[in-house]
Amino acid sequence: MAKVTHEFDLYGKHYKLETGELAKQATGECLVSCGDSTVNVTVVVSKERKNYDFFPLTVDFIERMYAVGRIPGGYLKREARPSEKATLTARMIDRPIRPSFPDGFRNEVQIVAMPLVADQVNSVDTICIMGASAALTVGGVPFEGPLAGVRIGRNPETGEFLVNPTYEERDASDLDLELGGSATFISMLEAGAKEISEEDMLDAMAFGQEAIAAFCEEEKKFFAKVEEANGPFPKREYVLDEPVPEVHERVFAHFDEMSAALRDADKLSRIGKVEALKESIRAEFSEDEQAEWDRAIPVELKGLEKHAMRKMVVETGERVDGRSATEVRPLMVKPNYLPLVHGSGLFQRGQTQVLSVCTLGMLNEWQRLDTIEPVDGKRYIHHYNFPPYCTGETGRMGSPKRREIGHGNLAERALLPVIPSEDEFPYTIRVVSDVMESNGSSSMASTCGSTLALMDAGVPIKRPVSGVAMGLIQEEGKTVVLTDIQGLEDFLGDMDFKVTGTTKGITAMQMDNKATGLTPEILRQALQQAHEGRMFILDAMLDQIPAPREETKESAPKIVSLTIPTDKIRDVIGSGGKVIRGIQDDTGATIDIQEDGNVFIAGTAECAKEAAERIRAIVKVPEVGEEYTGRVVGIQPFGAFVELLPGKDGLLHISRVAKGRVDKVEDVLNIGDEVKVKVLEVDEKGKISLDRLDKPEAPANAGRGERKEHSERPRARQHRHPGDQGGSREGGAPKGQGRQPRRHHEGQ
């Protein structure tokens, strides 16, 4: 294939599509770029059909650290398992691509997107959808394309929408909306938002649909160039699993029985009835027929269940559990569910139950991220776990799967806009949501449970967040929007549309859509029903915990924050960290000093307070007129050095140690004596002059007795001279040594 390049400009940015030079043995390949950010996307389709009753599609996003000129961290210095961002990007590519393949396609398809350059200005994720669409088309793979993806941001000052904003523009935006689909409909949506209204979100989605159509037009121009240079795209023959009329007729003869089996509010009971019916239907086929139609029978059985459920909804308005289209399942809300933990909440909706637990830690416990994006890390972390027992099954317990990472990210985005800044609440916050029972919408239950846990932990969130999952059934020309869908309605329905937010607006959304007839009116209705459902759920939550606790629990670390002058940081750290280690060992507190002088101290209330007082004492500069009870730490012929604060001395001149003339300081003061003094002067170099407040009378024989032998009396600070009376006694490490630098990490 000859190399073909198509370059174009859209919405203020430069794009390029290229094929014919790399990965020529793949079924299809496309090099796609935005600015200098470049991703190579390849597609390989297996030659043989797989004996599956599902479409075997795999999408991988492979991060290469050379794309940003970095060597991977860790011992091996090699990219290992995908980062969470890589997994989320792979899901973003998969979701609009998967429903675009024809029914019955059973050849295995693998799409690999590998960034070659990440310019740290333009994101690489959304252009991957366009690259995958182009690679599929160039490879002659049958699917409903072209497809494209866009990210929509918004200038909060002007209200102007931005297409594929730069990282800098995204930081300033109050909206981060990712869309994927064709020129005529949206099939995938992900969004994070700073409490924007439903109307604004609808406007952003409409604008995003227009942008997707513009990119699809550019793809068509690219395809025309490829065909002009290389001839028509290869026509590969892929055999589809076609319906067998006889099998369809015999299976669908049991429609009434399936409808009856589905009418059961209990998930496991319903599954048992449906599976028993399917086995009885399968048994009606002879062994030879089952062998001949081993693909067709499972597909038709699934189709029977799907058709019966959908027809029940559109014809009667009743769902399998007896609810109406807009009804939310029964709720159970229990904040403060566990003792000793920093915060917890149990949230149950129908047969979906999630336990969320909040843990608070020091800011230096934030999560560091090693990705190709210009994000160092985050201080608010949400993890979602979906163990097999939550659906009554056995399975492998191990690292999180793609679905768990995606659901955790959605709940994290839902709550991130209401998390207080580190100045308001100087903690790293981790919430873990464990799904105890699942029958749909567990990600929304984890959002609600996490809100309870945060409030129970005393995290001063701006507003509580709730969420609900919406569904869609389009059957026989009728459309029904469902509130709070359960697992069956998600699996057999046309749409899974999750919406989270506060009383003020939307904070996150996620949608997977199989319906090509998703109109703006349907979306408006879905958002309106979602708003009503969210508010109903939020009211139930606030009945149990109206506001965040005023203080964190006794079990949580208490963090005291203070700011010290940057030129005093070395005094607090001490030579080789001696001073700060001593404070931590003596008090039991944990201390984190940042480059800008912010100090965070964690521990029990008493030990944190004591450590803070010791640090304040180190950095405090005595002022004229202040009085201290100090300890004599050095004696010279001209006076005594008195320690006012740790590492802070002042000079008590010999003329002020007593009433009357004193020839030798040792006649009045000794090392270790405590004296009350007042600050007389602090010069421009920080040198401190003192006066004694409780002056005794000078001894009658002062200065006339024999001097004691040096060995009889310790002499401290023999290095002192009149110009050394102020400043720190403890040497300091070079500025910045032994400290964690300040990082900005509110989220990703």
Secondary structure, DSSP 8 states (H G I E B T S, - for coil): ---EEEEEEETTEEEEEEESSS-TTSSEEEEEEETTEEEEEEEEEEEEE---SS--EEEEE---GGGGT----SSS-S--S--HHHHHHHHHHHHHHGGGS-TT--EEEEEEEEEEE--SSS-SSTHHHHHHHHHHHHTT---S---EEEEEEE-TTT--EEES--HHHHHH-SEEEEEEE-SS-EEEEEEEEEEE-HHHHHHHHHHHHHHHHHHHHHHHHHHHHHHHHH-S------------HHHHHHHHTTHHHHHHHH--SSHHHHHHHHHHHHHHHHHTS-HHHHHHTTTHHHHHHHHHHHHHHHHHHHHHS--TTS--TT----EEEEES-SSSSSEEEEEEETTEEEEEEEEEE-GGG-EE--SSSS--EESEEEEEE--GGGGT-----SS--HHHHHHHHHHHHHHGGGS--TTTS--EEEEEEEEEE-SS-HHHHHHHHHHHHHHHTT---SS--EEEEEEEEEETTEEEEEES--HHHHHHSSEEEEEEE-SS-EEEEEEEE--TT--HHHHHHHHHHHHHHHHHHHHHHHHH--S--SS--TTS-EEEEEE--GGGHHHHH-GGGHHHHHHHHHH--EEEE-TTSEEEEEESHHHHHHHHHHHHHHH----TT-EEEEEEEEEETTEEEEEEETTEEEEEEGGGSSBS--S-GGGT--TT-EEEEEEEEE-TT--EEEEESS--B--TTTTTS----GGGS----TT--GGGSSSBSS----TTTTS------S--
